[in-house]
């Protein structure tokens, strides 16, 4: 083993991230952790209960909600940022609104993260939102800065708090390296005052499943956790209406994140337009179920106007599924010239699907190109190998 690789392997690394079994971030985290272990690194996982957990409001975590129990769980209640009087009760509502209980608990969570990672030489923090947002990171960074240990941060999402209060972004000064999944995110962080030299752009890794060469008979669309925000859902319904009016019969599989906000309204919108016979609904897929879903589809629809779309893009590419998408956010950085691009209107989406149905677009050839690119650039094992080198760089 080369000297640098041996030194890295001897370091103890604590990985702080989502470990909830029904979330896309947790499965990305789990796949990445296993790939880092495959590089010979010793990884200890630290997680916590967030909004998605049934135990979110308690000092507890239900073991069957975790991907597995090979982790250190920080058990502390999660206070909603925007509580409702009816949903959370008057006392919780007043505690958050008046005493800012959500901020106090977030700071305590950051301290508990630090205490759970005291034995680590390197701390890797997956920054998303809620339990893994900017406030716990701010506390963690302040404490780690005094101990002179290495703190690596992967930014999945920018917390609204750090946009509203830009001084919070000083926390990144204590970070050894900041990893992001696109140049789009890099620009967003630099605009918040983060030093460009601290930022490294990496790929969002994906597991490369075997191709079963299944019959592709439908289309797939991921609604995420907020299906009615930035996902282009109304345009998708409009496209289905146009296709039906043209006599083009298609089926669309819509799957969403566990506990998706707006799901009931979204389903009612489809029903009110008489589209139930064209749509199948599913909740979060992972592993073999995810691969099967994508490999039975002719194309993946991503008419997003915001968000990263990294999960559906990389899932589609790894499973040789062509992508019909807008050029929003990170999408062009991943698809490049291999995307079937639309402007996001119902007409453009319907026209793209019609071209796939008529054979104008060779989905088999395009799928092979996407799969080859994914194998070369997006394989989570390769991404982990490049990041492993940064732990000792």
C-alpha positions as CSV (number, residue, x, y, z in Angstrom):
1,X,0.0,0.0,0.0
2,X,1.4,3.4,-0.9
3,X,2.6,5.5,2.1
4,X,-0.1,8.2,1.6
5,X,-2.9,5.6,1.3
6,X,-1.6,3.7,4.3
7,X,-1.6,6.9,6.4
8,X,-5.2,7.6,5.3
9,X,-6.3,4.1,6.1
10,X,-4.9,4.5,9.6
11,X,-7.0,7.6,10.3
12,X,-10.3,7.2,12.1
13,X,-13.1,9.0,10.3
14,X,-16.5,9.9,11.7
15,X,-19.2,10.4,9.1
16,X,-22.2,12.5,10.2
17,X,-25.2,12.0,8.0
18,X,-28.7,10.9,7.5
19,X,-29.3,7.2,8.2
20,X,-33.1,7.1,7.8
21,X,-34.0,4.1,5.7
22,X,-36.7,5.9,3.6
23,X,-34.7,8.9,2.4
24,X,-32.6,9.4,-0.7
25,X,-29.9,11.3,1.3
26,X,-29.4,8.4,3.6
27,X,-29.0,5.8,0.9
28,X,-26.5,8.1,-0.9
29,X,-24.7,8.4,2.5
30,X,-24.8,4.6,3.0
31,X,-23.5,3.8,-0.4
32,X,-20.7,6.3,-0.1
33,X,-19.7,5.1,3.4
34,X,-19.5,1.5,2.2
35,X,-17.4,2.6,-0.8
36,X,-15.0,4.5,1.5
37,X,-14.7,1.3,3.6
38,X,-13.9,-0.5,0.4
39,X,-11.0,1.9,0.0
40,X,-9.6,0.6,3.4
41,X,-10.8,3.5,5.5
42,X,-12.2,3.0,9.1
43,X,-15.6,4.8,9.1
44,X,-17.8,5.4,12.1
45,X,-21.3,6.7,11.3
46,X,-23.0,9.3,13.5
47,X,-26.7,10.1,12.8
48,X,-29.7,11.7,14.5
49,X,-33.5,11.8,14.4
50,X,-34.8,14.4,12.0
51,X,-38.2,15.5,10.8
52,X,-38.9,12.2,8.9
53,X,-38.6,10.0,12.0
54,X,-41.7,8.9,13.9
55,X,-39.5,9.7,17.0
56,X,-38.8,13.2,15.7
57,X,-40.3,14.8,18.8
58,X,-38.8,12.5,21.4
59,X,-35.4,11.6,22.9
60,X,-35.5,8.4,21.0
61,X,-35.0,6.7,17.6
62,X,-36.9,3.7,16.4
63,X,-34.3,1.2,15.4
64,X,-36.3,-0.2,12.5
65,X,-36.3,3.3,10.9
66,X,-32.5,3.2,10.5
67,X,-30.7,1.6,7.5
68,X,-28.9,-0.5,10.0
69,X,-27.8,-0.3,13.6
70,X,-24.1,0.1,12.8
71,X,-24.1,3.7,13.8
72,X,-24.0,6.1,16.8
73,X,-27.4,7.7,17.2
74,X,-27.7,11.2,18.7
75,X,-31.2,11.1,20.2
76,X,-32.6,14.5,20.7
77,X,-36.0,16.0,19.8
78,X,-36.4,17.8,16.5
79,X,-38.3,21.1,16.7
80,X,-40.0,22.1,13.5
81,X,-38.8,25.5,12.0
82,X,-42.4,26.4,11.1
83,X,-44.7,24.7,13.7
84,X,-48.5,24.6,13.3
85,X,-50.8,25.1,16.3
86,X,-53.0,22.2,15.3
87,X,-50.3,19.8,14.2
88,X,-47.7,20.4,17.0
89,X,-49.9,21.9,19.8
90,X,-50.0,25.3,21.3
91,X,-47.1,24.7,23.8
92,X,-44.7,23.6,21.1
93,X,-45.8,26.4,18.8
94,X,-45.1,29.0,21.5
95,X,-41.8,27.4,22.5
96,X,-40.5,27.6,18.9
97,X,-42.0,31.0,18.0
98,X,-41.2,32.7,21.3
99,X,-38.1,30.9,22.7
100,X,-36.7,29.6,19.4
101,X,-36.5,26.1,20.7
102,X,-35.6,24.9,17.2
103,X,-32.3,26.9,17.3
104,X,-31.5,25.8,20.9
105,X,-32.0,22.1,20.1
106,X,-30.0,22.5,16.8
107,X,-27.1,23.9,18.8
108,X,-27.2,21.1,21.4
109,X,-27.3,18.7,18.5
110,X,-24.1,20.2,17.1
111,X,-22.4,19.8,20.5
112,X,-23.6,16.1,20.7
113,X,-22.2,15.5,17.2
114,X,-18.8,16.9,18.5
115,X,-18.9,14.7,21.6
116,X,-19.8,11.6,19.5
117,X,-16.8,12.2,17.2
118,X,-14.1,12.9,19.8
119,X,-12.1,9.8,18.8
120,X,-12.0,10.7,15.1
121,X,-9.0,12.2,13.3
122,X,-11.3,13.4,10.4
123,X,-15.0,14.4,10.6
124,X,-17.1,14.2,7.5
125,X,-20.4,16.2,7.7
126,X,-23.2,15.8,5.2
127,X,-24.9,19.1,5.2
128,X,-28.6,18.9,4.2
129,X,-31.2,20.6,6.3
130,X,-33.0,20.1,9.7
131,X,-30.8,17.8,11.9
132,X,-28.0,18.1,9.4
133,X,-28.4,21.8,8.7
134,X,-26.1,24.8,9.2
135,X,-26.7,25.4,12.9
136,X,-25.4,22.0,14.1
137,X,-22.5,22.5,11.6
138,X,-21.8,26.0,13.0
139,X,-21.4,24.6,16.5
140,X,-19.4,21.6,15.3
141,X,-17.1,23.8,13.3
142,X,-16.4,26.1,16.2
143,X,-15.5,23.2,18.5
144,X,-13.4,21.3,16.0
145,X,-11.5,24.5,15.1
146,X,-10.1,24.5,18.7
147,X,-9.0,20.9,18.5
148,X,-7.2,21.3,15.2
149,X,-8.8,18.2,13.7
150,X,-9.9,18.0,10.0
151,X,-13.5,18.8,9.2
152,X,-14.8,17.9,5.8
153,X,-18.2,19.1,4.7
154,X,-20.3,17.9,1.8
155,X,-23.0,20.5,0.9
156,X,-26.1,18.9,-0.5
157,X,-28.4,21.9,0.2
158,X,-27.9,25.5,1.3
159,X,-29.9,26.2,4.5
160,X,-32.2,29.2,4.2
161,X,-30.8,30.5,7.5
162,X,-27.3,30.9,6.1
163,X,-28.8,32.9,3.2
164,X,-30.7,35.1,5.6
165,X,-27.9,35.5,8.0
166,X,-24.7,35.5,6.0
167,X,-22.4,35.7,9.0
168,X,-23.2,32.0,9.7
169,X,-21.1,31.1,6.6
170,X,-18.0,32.0,8.6
171,X,-18.3,28.4,9.9
172,X,-16.7,27.2,6.7
173,X,-13.4,28.9,7.6
174,X,-12.9,26.1,10.1
175,X,-13.4,23.4,7.5
176,X,-10.5,21.7,5.8
177,X,-12.4,21.1,2.6
178,X,-15.9,21.8,1.3
179,X,-17.2,19.2,-1.2
180,X,-20.0,20.1,-3.6
181,X,-21.7,18.2,-6.4
182,X,-21.8,20.9,-9.1
183,X,-20.2,24.1,-10.2
184,X,-23.7,25.6,-9.8
185,X,-23.5,24.9,-6.0
186,X,-19.9,26.1,-6.0
187,X,-21.0,29.5,-7.3
188,X,-23.8,29.7,-4.8
189,X,-21.4,29.2,-1.9
190,X,-18.9,31.7,-3.2
191,X,-21.7,34.2,-3.5
192,X,-22.3,33.6,0.2
193,X,-18.6,34.5,1.0
194,X,-17.1,31.0,1.0
195,X,-13.4,30.9,-0.1
196,X,-13.2,29.3,-3.5
197,X,-9.9,27.6,-2.7
198,X,-11.7,25.5,0.0
199,X,-14.2,24.1,-2.5
200,X,-13.8,20.9,-4.5
201,X,-16.4,19.8,-7.0
202,X,-17.1,16.1,-7.1
203,X,-19.7,13.8,-8.7
204,X,-22.8,12.6,-7.0
205,X,-22.1,8.9,-6.9
206,X,-24.5,6.2,-7.9
207,X,-24.4,2.4,-7.5
208,X,-24.1,0.7,-10.9
209,X,-26.7,-2.1,-10.9
210,X,-26.6,-4.9,-13.4
211,X,-28.8,-4.3,-16.5
212,X,-31.6,-6.8,-16.7
213,X,-32.6,-5.8,-20.3
214,X,-36.2,-5.6,-19.2
215,X,-39.0,-4.5,-21.5
216,X,-39.3,-0.7,-21.2
217,X,-43.0,0.2,-21.3
218,X,-43.5,3.4,-19.3
219,X,-42.0,6.7,-18.1
220,X,-40.8,7.6,-14.6
221,X,-40.9,10.9,-12.6
222,X,-39.5,11.6,-9.1
223,X,-41.6,14.0,-7.0
224,X,-39.2,14.3,-4.1
225,X,-40.3,15.5,-0.7
226,X,-42.2,18.6,-2.1
227,X,-43.8,17.5,-5.3
228,X,-45.6,20.8,-5.9
229,X,-42.4,23.0,-5.5
230,X,-39.9,23.3,-8.3
231,X,-40.6,19.8,-9.8
232,X,-42.7,20.9,-12.8
233,X,-45.6,18.7,-11.8
234,X,-48.4,20.7,-13.3
235,X,-46.5,20.8,-16.6
236,X,-46.2,16.9,-16.4
237,X,-50.0,16.6,-16.0
238,X,-50.5,19.1,-18.9
239,X,-48.2,17.0,-21.1
240,X,-50.2,13.8,-20.3
241,X,-53.5,15.6,-21.2
242,X,-51.9,16.7,-24.6
243,X,-50.7,13.2,-25.3
244,X,-54.1,11.7,-24.6
245,X,-55.7,14.3,-26.9
246,X,-53.3,13.2,-29.6
247,X,-54.1,9.6,-29.1
248,X,-50.7,8.7,-27.7
249,X,-51.1,6.2,-24.9
250,X,-48.4,6.3,-22.2
251,X,-48.0,5.2,-18.6
252,X,-46.2,7.3,-16.0
253,X,-44.7,5.9,-12.8
254,X,-44.6,8.7,-10.2
255,X,-42.6,8.0,-7.0
256,X,-42.0,10.4,-4.1
257,X,-40.0,10.8,-0.9
258,X,-41.4,9.2,2.2
259,X,-43.9,11.6,3.8
260,X,-44.0,13.8,0.7
261,X,-45.6,17.2,1.2
262,X,-48.4,18.0,-1.2
263,X,-48.9,14.4,-2.2
264,X,-52.7,14.3,-1.5
265,X,-53.2,17.6,-3.5
266,X,-51.0,16.3,-6.3
267,X,-53.0,13.1,-6.6
268,X,-56.3,15.1,-6.5
269,X,-55.0,17.3,-9.3
270,X,-54.3,14.2,-11.5
271,X,-57.8,12.7,-10.7
272,X,-59.6,16.0,-11.4
273,X,-58.1,15.9,-14.9
274,X,-59.1,12.3,-15.5
275,X,-55.5,11.0,-15.6
276,X,-55.7,8.2,-13.1
277,X,-55.5,5.6,-15.8
278,X,-52.2,7.0,-17.1
279,X,-50.4,7.2,-13.7
280,X,-49.0,4.7,-11.2
281,X,-48.0,6.0,-7.8
282,X,-45.2,4.7,-5.6
283,X,-43.2,5.7,-2.5
284,X,-39.4,6.0,-2.2
285,X,-37.5,3.2,-4.0
286,X,-34.0,2.0,-3.2
287,X,-31.7,-0.8,-4.2
288,X,-33.1,-3.5,-6.5
289,X,-36.5,-1.9,-6.5
290,X,-35.1,1.4,-7.7
291,X,-33.1,-0.3,-10.5
292,X,-36.2,-2.3,-11.6
293,X,-38.3,0.9,-11.7
294,X,-35.9,2.7,-14.0
295,X,-35.0,-0.2,-16.1
296,X,-38.7,-0.7,-17.1
297,X,-39.0,2.9,-18.3
298,X,-38.3,4.4,-21.7
299,X,-37.3,7.8,-20.2
300,X,-37.2,9.7,-17.0
301,X,-39.0,13.1,-16.8
302,X,-37.2,15.9,-14.9
303,X,-38.9,19.2,-15.9
304,X,-37.6,20.8,-12.7
305,X,-37.4,24.5,-12.2
306,X,-35.3,24.3,-9.0
307,X,-33.5,21.8,-6.7
308,X,-30.5,19.7,-7.8
309,X,-32.3,16.7,-9.4
310,X,-29.2,14.7,-8.7
311,X,-31.1,11.6,-7.5
312,X,-33.3,11.0,-10.5
313,X,-30.5,12.1,-13.0
314,X,-27.9,9.7,-11.6
315,X,-30.5,6.9,-11.1
316,X,-31.6,7.2,-14.7
317,X,-28.1,7.3,-16.1
318,X,-26.9,4.3,-14.1
319,X,-29.8,2.3,-15.4
320,X,-29.4,3.3,-19.0
321,X,-32.6,5.4,-19.0
322,X,-32.8,8.5,-21.2
323,X,-33.7,11.8,-19.5
324,X,-36.2,14.4,-20.7
325,X,-35.3,17.5,-18.7
326,X,-35.1,21.2,-18.4
327,X,-31.7,23.0,-18.2
328,X,-32.3,24.1,-14.6
329,X,-29.9,23.9,-11.6
330,X,-27.4,21.0,-11.9
331,X,-29.1,19.1,-14.7
332,X,-26.9,20.2,-17.7
333,X,-23.7,19.5,-15.7
334,X,-24.6,15.9,-15.4
335,X,-26.5,15.3,-18.7
336,X,-24.3,17.4,-21.0
337,X,-25.1,16.7,-24.6
338,X,-26.9,13.4,-23.8
339,X,-30.1,15.0,-22.5
340,X,-33.4,15.4,-24.2
341,X,-34.0,19.0,-23.3
342,X,-37.3,20.8,-23.0
343,X,-38.3,24.3,-21.9
344,X,-40.6,23.0,-19.2
345,X,-43.9,23.7,-20.9
346,X,-46.5,20.9,-21.2
347,X,-46.1,21.2,-25.0
348,X,-42.4,20.6,-25.0
349,X,-42.6,17.7,-22.6
350,X,-45.4,16.1,-24.7
351,X,-43.4,16.6,-27.9
352,X,-40.4,15.0,-26.4
353,X,-42.4,11.9,-25.2
354,X,-44.1,11.7,-28.6
355,X,-40.6,11.6,-30.3
356,X,-39.6,8.8,-28.0
357,X,-42.8,6.9,-28.7
358,X,-42.4,7.3,-32.5
359,X,-38.8,6.2,-32.6
360,X,-37.4,9.6,-33.5
361,X,-35.2,9.3,-30.4
362,X,-33.2,6.0,-30.3
363,X,-33.7,5.4,-26.6
364,X,-31.6,2.2,-26.6
365,X,-28.5,3.9,-28.1
366,X,-29.0,7.0,-25.9
367,X,-29.4,4.7,-22.9
368,X,-26.1,2.9,-23.7
369,X,-24.3,6.2,-23.9
370,X,-25.7,7.4,-20.6
371,X,-24.8,4.1,-18.9
372,X,-21.2,4.3,-20.2
373,X,-20.8,7.9,-18.9
374,X,-22.2,6.9,-15.5
375,X,-19.8,3.9,-15.3
376,X,-16.9,6.2,-16.0
377,X,-17.9,9.3,-14.0
378,X,-20.7,8.5,-11.5
379,X,-19.8,5.1,-10.1
380,X,-19.9,5.7,-6.3
381,X,-16.8,3.5,-5.8
382,X,-14.8,5.8,-8.1
383,X,-16.1,8.9,-6.4
384,X,-15.2,7.5,-3.0
385,X,-11.7,6.7,-4.2
386,X,-11.1,10.3,-5.2
387,X,-12.6,11.7,-1.9
388,X,-10.5,9.2,0.2
389,X,-7.4,10.9,-1.2
390,X,-8.7,14.3,0.1
391,X,-8.8,13.0,3.7
392,X,-5.0,13.2,3.9
393,X,-4.3,15.8,1.2
